[in-house]
């Protein structure tokens, strides 16, 4: 899970479902699997976060223009992430292809580390629980898991949409109250 949450392309679907299967036959503990998965996710996310935190800004200032990232665009991204980093981190942990890289903008924006860890744990925790229970109920056949993981995403995306919508509504309500 540490590899999967860092920039290495190592899918969590290869690790957690077989561990869930082992829990179903009594060879592992499902709670320990989930805890280890979340811990590994946080550790991998912190690697990316600190790479971006320590080295990102100077590299982007110097070479960002070659990747169509001007200082103004970067400042906008940084401002967005400082304002909405929590929900972005949480949702990003649940989206394949994004979960490995969502820590970079958080580190670049120097998001509060406690909040980063908290929202990383929430998002990664949901994903790890889903994968662990898929393995627990489907079994050790990783091909079946890979073939059917998209079904989980079909159900997960509307839930994520609802969470983001709630966040937007609550943010707008909070913003209106702050302006009074």
N, C-alpha and C positions, 0 to 999 in steps of 0.2 A: 504494500500500500504506500510505503514511502516512495518507491520508484514511480508508482502511478501518479502520485500527487506532485512529484517534481517534474522536470521536463523530459524524462525518459518515457518513451511510448510503450508502457507496460500496462495492459488493461487489468483492472481489478476483477473483471469477470473470470479471469484465469485462476485467481487465488481464493477469493471469498466463497463462491458457490461450492467448490470441492470441500472447503473447510466446513461449510454448513452441512454438507452431506455427512462428513465424519461426525459432526455433532448429532445427526439423526440416528447414527448407529452406535452412539455412546463413546466414541473415541476422542471427542473433543467437547469443550463446553461452549455453547452458543454465546453466552454472555462474554466469555473471554475472547472469542473470535471477534465479536463486535467491538469490544474495548481495544483490542490490538489493531483492528482495522482503522478505527477512528484515530488512535494514537499515531499509527503509521501515516495516515493522511495528513495529520497536523504536522508531523515531522517533515514530510516531503514538501508541504506547502510553505513551511518556514524556510526551507532551503531556497526555494524560488523567491520568496519574499525578501530575504536578506541579500540575495544576489542583486535584485533590483534596487533595494534600499541603499546598498553600499556603492554599487557601480553604475546603476541605471541612468541617473540624471546626467553625469558627465558624458556618458556615451551618447545619450540622446541629444544633448546639446551640441555635441561635436559631429555626430553621424546621422542624426535623425532626418535631416533634409534629404539624404539619399534614399530613405524609405518613406518619403512623402509625409514626414512627421515634423512639421515646423514647430518652432518654440511656442507659437500661439496655439496650435492644435494640442500640443503636449500640455500647455497650461490649462486648456479647456478640459482635457481628460483628467488631469490632476484635480481640478476643481470639482468635476463630477464625482470622482471617486472619493474625495474627502467628504462630500455631501451624502452620497448614496453608496458608499463602499460596503456597508453591512449587507444590504439586500443584494447587491451585485455579487458579493462573495458567496453568500448563501445560495443563490440561484445558480451561480456559475459552478458550484460544486456538484450540482445535480445534472449538468448538461455535458454529455459526451463530447470530447474534443475541446471543451473549454475548461473543464475541471483541472487539467494539467497546467493551464497557463494563467488562470485567474489571479494567482498570487503575484504575478509580475506587476500588473497595474496597481495592486494594493501596496506593494513595496515601493514602487515609483512615487506614489502619492503619499508615502509615509503614513499610511493608515494606522490608527492606534493599534498597537500589537495585541493588547488584550481583546479588543473587539474583533480583530482579525481572527484570532485563535477561536474565539467563541462562535463566530458565524461560520468559520471553516468546520468546526466540530459539529455544529447543527446540520449543515449541508452534507458533509461527509458521513455523518452518523445515519442520516436517512438512507443514503445510498448503500452503505455497508449493511444496514438492517435488511433492506430489500434484497440485496445479493445473498446474504447469509440465509435468509428464509427461502429464497428460490432454491438454493443448494439443499437446504433441509428437506424441502418438499419434492423437488424434482429428482434429486439424487446426484450421482457423480458424473453423469453424462454431460460433459462440457459443451458438446456440439448442440445438444438440445437447448442448453442455456443460451449459447451464442445465437442460435436460430430464433429464439423466442424473446430475447431481451427487448426487442423493439416494442413488444406488447406492453411491457412495463412503461416504456417511454410514452406510448400513446396515452396511458392513464396519468402519467406523471406531468406531462406538459400542461394539461388543463389545470391541474392543481397548482403548478408553478405560476401559470397565468393569473389564477385567482389570488395567490399570495402577493404577486407584484401589484395587481389591481388594488388590493387592500392597502398595501404600502403607499401607493400613490394617493389614495383617498385620505388615509391618515396623515400623510405628509402635507397635503394641501390644507386639511383642517388645522393641523398644527401651525402651518405657515400663516394662515389667516389669523389665528389667535395670537401669534407672535407680533403681528403687525398692528394689533390694537393697542 
